[in-house]
Amino acid sequence: MGKKGKKKQGIGKAKTEAKAAKKAQKAAKKARETDGEDVEAILAEILAKEAEAVKVAELLDVEAPSPRTAFTVVANPRNDEELIMFGGEHYTGDRAQFFNDLYVYNVQKKAWTKFESPNRPPPRSSHAVAVHKNMMYIFGGEFSNPSLSQYRHYRDLWRLDLEDMSWERIEIRGGPSARSGHRMCVANNRLIVFGGFFDTGFENQYLNDLCYIDLSLDQLIWTKVETSAVDVVPSRRSGFQWVVNGTDVILYGGYFKEALKKAKAVTHKGKKKGGSAVEESMVAQGMVLSDMYKLSAINMKWSKVKRNGYGPARRAGFSMIRHKTNAVVFGGVEDDETEENIESIFYNDLFGFNLEKKKWYPMTLRRKKTKKGKRRKARHSEAMVVEETAENVDSKPTEDVQMLDVDESQGPEDDEGTELDTDSLEAALLSERHELMPCPRFNAAVAVQKNVLYIMGGSIEKGQQEITLDDIWAIDLNKLDEYKQVKALSPGCSEWMESDEEENEQNGSDLDENSESLSDGDQMDEEENNEMNDEHKQRRRGGRRELLRSRVQDAESEHFTPRVNESLKDFFERTKTYWIGEVHDALGESGKALRRVAFEWAFRRFWEIKPTLKELEELEAQIAREEALEREFEKVQLEQKRARGRR
C-alpha cells in the first residue's frame, strides 16, 4: 500500500529501486541490439540513462519547451506567478517523440525553469494530473516507439512534492487499469479517476469505470465504485473534461469510436452478370459527445445535468478550466468523418458554464475604451502581428468567434428610449474579425493564475499535416477585453516529414490514373460496383442530412436558430426577447448594454449555424431531385411492364 507521507520509506523501497535499475540496464542493452523500434526496450534505455542522476537539479532561465501536445499544465498552489508543465508528445509525420521533462514557467518574468530528477515518471502523453495541497499527482498516459507501431499504456501513480520538486512513485495494488485520455481530480479529499481508453493493437477499448483514493487516510488504497443496472453512469469515453465545484464534479463531453457495419460489393471472376454479392465489414467511426453529468464526491453517485443556454457546438479536443463560479471552455475540433476522409472545423472560441445556474453562455470579448483616432491604427498593427508570428498556421479566427462589445464612441447611440441600430452594430462587429488572438486549435493546455487564463500549445491540421503549436496566450477573465500573446510560435512548429504511408497513397493514386483499360468482364463488374456505389452514396447523403439536422436541432427552441434565407436583422427581430432574456440571466446586464450584447449573441449564433443551414438546404434539394428521378424511373418501368402484358 502507498503511504500518505514520506517518513516511512525504508530498506524495502531501496531494494525495489535497485531491482528496477538492474532491469532497466538489461532492457537498455536489448534496445541497442535491436532496430530501435521495440517500445519496452526504448523505454528501458531512457530510464537507465536517467537513473545516472543523483539529485534534483534546478536549471534556471532555460529555453522554452519544444512544441508538443497532450501535455499537462497546472497552476502552482505555492506560487501564484507560476505554472507547472509536464510531459507531452510531438509528431512530425514520420516520427513521434514523447517527453517527461518538468518545467516551471514564471508568468511575470516570462522565464522557464527546468527540473531534472533521478526518479521521475517515464515519458508519456495523454496522462491525467491533479493538485492537492502541496502535491501534484499524475496517473496513466501512453508512450510509443518513434514509428507509432507499438504503444505502451501506463497505470502508474506518481506524486510530485512541490516544495522540493522531487518525484515519488506511489505503489498501490489494484486501481484503474492502464489507459490514456482519462481525467483525474481531487474533490472531498478524494483523488478520482474516470474514463479513458486502451489500445489493444486491434481496437481502442473505451472505459467508464470510476476509482478513487481517500487522501485523508494514512494508508492510501484504491477503491473501485461499484454500480448497478439502475444507476446513472456516463457512457464509455475519453477526451472529456471536468471541473470541481465544491464536493461535486461536473463532467462535459467526450469522444469514443463506434464499430459500424460497412457494405461492399464483391464480384467473382467467371460469373455472369448478377453474380455479385454484398460483403459486410466493420469500420470504426468517431463519435463526439456533448452530454453533461454531475458526480457527488460524497456518495460517488452520478446524475445527469441538463444542457441549458447557448453552449459550444459539438466538438472534441476542447480545454476546460474552472474560474470562480464558471467552467471556461476554449477551442476544440469538430470532425465530419466519412469513409473517404475527415473534414474538420477547428475552434478558438470561449464559452462559460455557470456552475450555480447550470447554464451555458458565450464569453464575448469587450472592447477597451480608446480614442477614435488611435483605435483603427492599433487594430491594424495587431492583425499584422498575427501574420508575422504564425507564418505556416492559419491564425484567422473562425467566423463565430469575434463577437466584441463596441465602444460607446463608435457604436450606435441607443438608450432606453431608442431602437438598437442593428445595421451599424453588425458593421462594427464584422470589422472586428482580425483581432490578435490564438489561432483555432485542439488539445491545448490551459491554467488560471490571478484571474488570467493561459492557453498553451495544442495542435491544428493544415491539409495532411498536423501542426504542433508552442505559443502562449493570456486573457484576463475578469475584463475579457483582449488576448495578449505571451510567446510567439517557434520555427519548429512547422516541421513535417512525409511518412512512407502517405507516399504509398500518393503513388497508388498515380497508378490508378495510368492503369490500363478494363476488359469486358471487368467492365461488367465495374458497372455492378457503380450501382452499389450509387446506393452507398445515397445512404451516405441521408446520413449527412441527419447529422446536419442534429446540429440544428441541438438548439433548445426555434428562437435559437435562424430560418433558411432569413437575414440577421430579421433573425434578431424575431428572437430579440429570447436573447435579451438569456443575456440578462447569464450576465445580469441591463439597458443599453443588455440589448447590445443580446445582438452580439444573436450575431454569433447566426454566423455559426448559417453554413450548416445552407448545406442542409442544398443537400435536401439534391435528395429531393434524386427521389423525384427515381419515382419517374419506377413509373416508366411500370408502364413498360403493363405494355408488355397487353401484347
Backbone hydrogen bonds, N-H to C=O, Kabsch-Sander energy under -0.5 kcal/mol:
donor,donor_aa,acceptor,acceptor_aa,energy
2,G,220,L,-1.1
4,K,218,D,-1.7
9,Q,6,K,-1.3
14,A,10,G,-1.6
15,K,11,I,-2.4
16,T,12,G,-2.1
17,E,13,K,-2.3
18,A,14,A,-2.1
19,K,15,K,-2.4
20,A,16,T,-2.2
21,A,17,E,-2.2
22,K,18,A,-2.1
23,K,19,K,-2.4
24,A,20,A,-2.2
25,Q,21,A,-1.9
26,K,22,K,-1.8
27,A,23,K,-2.2
28,A,24,A,-2.2
29,K,25,Q,-1.7
30,K,26,K,-1.7
31,A,27,A,-2.1
32,R,28,A,-1.7
33,E,29,K,-1.1
34,T,30,K,-1.0
34,T,31,A,-0.5
39,V,37,E,-0.6
42,I,38,D,-2.5
43,L,39,V,-2.2
44,A,40,E,-2.2
45,E,41,A,-2.1
46,I,42,I,-1.9
47,L,43,L,-2.2
48,A,44,A,-2.4
49,K,45,E,-1.8
50,E,46,I,-2.1
51,A,47,L,-1.6
52,E,49,K,-1.1
53,A,50,E,-1.6
57,A,116,E,-3.2
59,L,57,A,-0.6
59,L,114,K,-3.3
60,L,58,E,-0.7
62,V,112,W,-1.8
68,R,469,L,-1.1
69,T,89,E,-2.6
70,A,443,N,-0.7
72,T,86,F,-2.1
74,V,84,I,-2.1
76,N,82,E,-2.2
79,N,76,N,-0.9
82,E,79,N,-1.8
83,L,105,Y,-2.1
84,I,74,V,-3.1
85,M,103,Y,-2.8
86,F,72,T,-2.2
87,G,101,D,-1.2
88,G,124,R,-2.6
89,E,69,T,-2.3
90,H,97,Q,-2.2
92,T,95,R,-2.5
96,A,146,P,-1.4
97,Q,90,H,-2.0
99,F,88,G,-2.4
102,L,115,F,-0.8
103,Y,85,M,-2.5
103,Y,101,D,-0.5
104,V,113,T,-2.7
105,Y,83,L,-2.9
106,N,104,V,-0.5
106,N,111,A,-2.7
107,V,81,E,-2.6
107,V,105,Y,-0.7
108,Q,81,E,-0.5
110,K,106,N,-1.8
111,A,106,N,-1.0
112,W,62,V,-0.6
113,T,104,V,-2.3
114,K,59,L,-2.6
115,F,102,L,-2.5
116,E,57,A,-2.4
124,R,99,F,-2.2
125,S,142,E,-1.6
126,S,70,A,-2.0
128,A,139,F,-2.0
130,A,137,Y,-1.9
132,H,135,M,-2.7
135,M,132,H,-2.0
136,M,160,L,-2.0
137,Y,130,A,-3.5
138,I,158,W,-2.3
139,F,128,A,-2.0
140,G,156,D,-1.7
141,G,154,Y,-0.5
141,G,179,R,-2.7
142,E,125,S,-2.2
143,F,152,R,-2.2
145,N,150,Q,-1.5
148,L,145,N,-1.9
152,R,143,F,-3.0
154,Y,141,G,-2.6
158,W,138,I,-2.8
159,R,168,E,-2.6
160,L,136,M,-3.0
161,D,159,R,-0.6
161,D,166,S,-2.7
162,L,134,N,-2.5
162,L,160,L,-0.8
165,M,161,D,-2.1
166,S,161,D,-0.7
168,E,159,R,-1.7
170,I,157,L,-2.5
170,I,168,E,-0.5
171,E,169,R,-0.7
172,I,170,I,-0.9
179,R,154,Y,-2.0
180,S,197,F,-2.1
181,G,126,S,-1.8
183,R,194,F,-1.8
185,C,192,I,-1.8
187,A,190,R,-2.0
190,R,187,A,-1.6
191,L,213,I,-2.9
192,I,185,C,-3.1
192,I,190,R,-0.8
193,V,211,C,-2.8
194,F,183,R,-2.0
195,G,209,D,-1.3
196,G,237,R,-2.8
197,F,180,S,-2.4
198,F,205,Q,-2.0
200,T,198,F,-0.7
200,T,203,E,-2.7
205,Q,198,F,-3.1
205,Q,203,E,-0.6
206,Y,204,N,-0.7
207,L,196,G,-2.7
211,C,193,V,-2.2
212,Y,223,T,-2.1
213,I,191,L,-1.6
214,D,221,I,-0.5
215,L,189,N,-2.6
215,L,213,I,-0.9
216,S,189,N,-0.5
217,L,214,D,-1.3
220,L,2,G,-2.6
220,L,218,D,-0.7
221,I,219,Q,-0.5
222,W,173,R,-0.5
223,T,212,Y,-2.4
225,V,210,L,-2.8
226,E,224,K,-0.6
231,D,228,S,-1.1
233,V,231,D,-0.5
237,R,207,L,-2.1
238,S,255,Y,-2.3
239,G,181,G,-2.0
241,Q,252,Y,-2.0
243,V,250,I,-1.8
245,N,248,D,-3.3
248,D,245,N,-1.7
249,V,295,L,-2.2
250,I,243,V,-2.7
251,L,249,V,-0.6
251,L,293,Y,-2.9
252,Y,241,Q,-2.9
253,G,291,D,-2.4
254,G,289,L,-0.8
255,Y,238,S,-2.3
256,F,287,M,-2.0
258,E,285,Q,-3.0
260,L,283,V,-3.7
262,K,281,S,-3.4
264,K,279,E,-1.9
266,V,277,A,-3.4
271,K,268,H,-1.5
275,G,272,K,-1.6
277,A,266,V,-3.1
279,E,264,K,-3.4
279,E,277,A,-0.6
281,S,262,K,-2.3
283,V,260,L,-3.2
285,Q,258,E,-2.8
285,Q,283,V,-0.5
287,M,256,F,-3.3
289,L,254,G,-2.5
292,M,305,V,-0.5
293,Y,251,L,-1.9
294,K,303,S,-3.2
295,L,249,V,-2.9
296,S,294,K,-0.5
296,S,301,K,-2.4
297,A,247,T,-3.1
297,A,295,L,-0.6
300,M,296,S,-1.8
302,W,232,V,-0.6
303,S,294,K,-1.7
305,V,292,M,-2.2
308,N,306,K,-0.9
310,Y,360,W,-1.2
311,G,309,G,-0.9
316,A,333,V,-3.1
319,S,330,F,-2.5
321,I,328,V,-1.9
323,H,326,N,-3.0
326,N,323,H,-2.1
327,A,353,F,-2.2
328,V,321,I,-3.4
328,V,326,N,-0.6
329,V,351,F,-3.0
330,F,319,S,-2.4
331,G,349,D,-1.6
332,G,347,Y,-0.7
332,G,441,R,-2.9
333,V,316,A,-3.0
334,E,345,I,-2.8
335,D,333,V,-0.6
336,D,343,E,-3.4
337,E,335,D,-0.7
338,T,341,N,-2.7
343,E,336,D,-2.1
345,I,334,E,-2.2
347,Y,332,G,-2.5
351,F,329,V,-2.2
352,G,361,Y,-3.1
353,F,327,A,-2.1
354,N,352,G,-0.5
354,N,359,K,-2.9
355,L,325,T,-2.9
355,L,353,F,-0.6
356,E,325,T,-0.5
358,K,354,N,-1.9
359,K,354,N,-1.0
360,W,308,N,-2.6
361,Y,352,G,-2.1
363,M,350,L,-2.0
364,T,362,P,-1.2
365,L,403,M,-0.5
366,R,480,L,-4.1
367,R,405,D,-0.6
370,T,368,K,-1.0
375,R,371,K,-1.4
376,R,372,K,-0.9
378,A,374,K,-2.2
379,R,375,R,-2.2
380,H,376,R,-2.0
381,S,377,K,-2.1
382,E,378,A,-2.1
383,A,379,R,-1.9
384,M,380,H,-1.6
385,V,381,S,-1.5
386,V,382,E,-1.5
387,E,383,A,-1.4
388,E,384,M,-2.0
389,T,385,V,-2.1
390,A,386,V,-0.8
393,V,390,A,-0.8
395,S,393,V,-1.1
401,V,398,T,-1.8
402,Q,398,T,-0.6
403,M,401,V,-2.4
404,L,402,Q,-0.9
405,D,365,L,-2.5
410,Q,407,D,-0.9
411,G,407,D,-3.4
414,D,412,P,-2.0
415,D,413,E,-0.5
418,T,415,D,-1.5
422,T,420,L,-1.6
425,L,421,D,-2.1
426,E,422,T,-2.7
427,A,423,D,-2.1
428,A,424,S,-2.2
429,L,425,L,-2.4
430,L,426,E,-2.6
431,S,427,A,-1.5
432,E,429,L,-1.3
433,R,430,L,-0.9
435,E,432,E,-0.8
441,R,347,Y,-2.1
442,F,459,S,-2.4
443,N,317,G,-3.1
445,A,456,M,-2.7
447,A,454,Y,-1.5
449,Q,452,V,-1.9
452,V,449,Q,-1.9
453,L,451,N,-0.5
453,L,475,I,-2.9
454,Y,447,A,-3.2
454,Y,452,V,-0.5
455,I,473,W,-2.6
456,M,445,A,-3.0
457,G,471,D,-2.3
458,G,68,R,-1.1
458,G,469,L,-0.6
459,S,442,F,-2.5
460,I,467,I,-1.9
462,K,465,Q,-2.8
465,Q,462,K,-1.8
467,I,460,I,-3.2
467,I,465,Q,-0.7
468,T,466,E,-0.5
468,T,493,C,-0.7
469,L,458,G,-2.8
469,L,467,I,-0.6
472,I,487,K,-1.9
473,W,455,I,-2.4
474,A,484,K,-2.2
475,I,453,L,-1.7
476,D,482,E,-0.5
477,L,451,N,-2.6
477,L,475,I,-0.6
478,N,451,N,-0.5
480,L,476,D,-3.5
483,Y,436,L,-0.6
484,K,474,A,-2.9
486,V,472,I,-1.8
486,V,484,K,-0.9
487,K,472,I,-1.8
489,L,389,T,-0.7
493,C,490,S,-1.7
494,S,491,P,-1.2
495,E,492,G,-1.2
497,M,92,T,-3.8
503,E,499,S,-1.9
504,N,500,D,-2.5
505,E,501,E,-2.1
506,Q,502,E,-2.1
507,N,503,E,-2.8
508,G,504,N,-2.6
509,S,505,E,-1.8
510,D,506,Q,-1.6
511,L,507,N,-2.2
512,D,508,G,-1.9
513,E,509,S,-1.6
514,N,510,D,-1.5
515,S,512,D,-0.8
523,Q,519,S,-2.6
524,M,520,D,-2.1
525,D,521,G,-2.2
526,E,522,D,-2.6
527,E,523,Q,-2.2
528,E,524,M,-1.8
529,N,525,D,-2.4
530,N,526,E,-2.4
531,E,527,E,-2.1
532,M,528,E,-2.2
533,N,529,N,-2.8
534,D,530,N,-2.6
535,E,531,E,-2.0
536,H,532,M,-2.5
537,K,533,N,-2.9
538,Q,534,D,-2.1
539,R,535,E,-2.2
540,R,536,H,-2.6
541,R,537,K,-2.6
542,G,538,Q,-2.2
543,G,539,R,-2.3
544,R,540,R,-2.4
545,R,541,R,-2.3
546,E,542,G,-1.9
547,L,543,G,-2.0
548,L,544,R,-2.5
549,R,545,R,-2.5
550,S,546,E,-2.2
551,R,547,L,-1.7
552,V,548,L,-1.9
553,Q,549,R,-2.7
554,D,550,S,-0.5
554,D,551,R,-0.7
555,A,552,V,-1.2
560,F,557,S,-1.6
561,T,558,E,-0.9
566,E,563,R,-2.0
571,F,567,S,-2.6
572,F,568,L,-2.7
573,E,569,K,-2.2
574,R,570,D,-2.3
575,T,571,F,-1.8
576,K,572,F,-1.1
579,W,575,T,-2.0
580,I,576,K,-2.6
581,G,577,T,-2.0
582,E,578,Y,-2.2
583,V,579,W,-2.6
584,H,580,I,-2.3
585,D,581,G,-2.2
586,A,582,E,-2.2
587,L,583,V,-3.1
588,G,583,V,-0.8
588,G,584,H,-1.1
589,E,583,V,-0.6
593,A,590,S,-0.8
594,L,590,S,-0.9
595,R,591,G,-1.8
596,R,592,K,-2.2
597,V,593,A,-2.6
598,A,594,L,-2.1
599,F,595,R,-1.9
600,E,596,R,-1.9
601,W,597,V,-2.4
602,A,598,A,-2.0
603,F,599,F,-2.8
604,R,600,E,-2.6
605,R,601,W,-2.5
606,F,602,A,-2.5
607,W,603,F,-2.1
608,E,604,R,-1.6
609,I,605,R,-2.2
610,K,606,F,-1.5
613,L,609,I,-2.2
614,K,610,K,-2.4
615,E,611,P,-2.4
616,L,612,T,-2.6
617,E,613,L,-2.4
618,E,614,K,-2.3
619,L,615,E,-2.7
620,E,616,L,-2.6
621,A,617,E,-1.8
622,Q,618,E,-2.1
623,I,619,L,-2.7
624,A,620,E,-2.2
625,R,621,A,-2.1
626,E,622,Q,-2.3
627,E,623,I,-2.6
628,A,624,A,-2.1
629,L,625,R,-2.4
630,E,626,E,-2.4
631,R,627,E,-2.2
632,E,628,A,-2.1
633,F,629,L,-2.5
634,E,630,E,-2.5
635,K,631,R,-1.9
636,V,632,E,-2.2
637,Q,633,F,-2.4
638,L,634,E,-2.2
639,E,635,K,-2.1
640,Q,636,V,-2.4
641,K,637,Q,-2.2
642,R,638,L,-2.1
643,A,639,E,-2.2
644,R,640,Q,-2.1
645,G,641,K,-1.7
646,R,642,R,-1.0
646,R,643,A,-0.6
647,R,644,R,-1.0
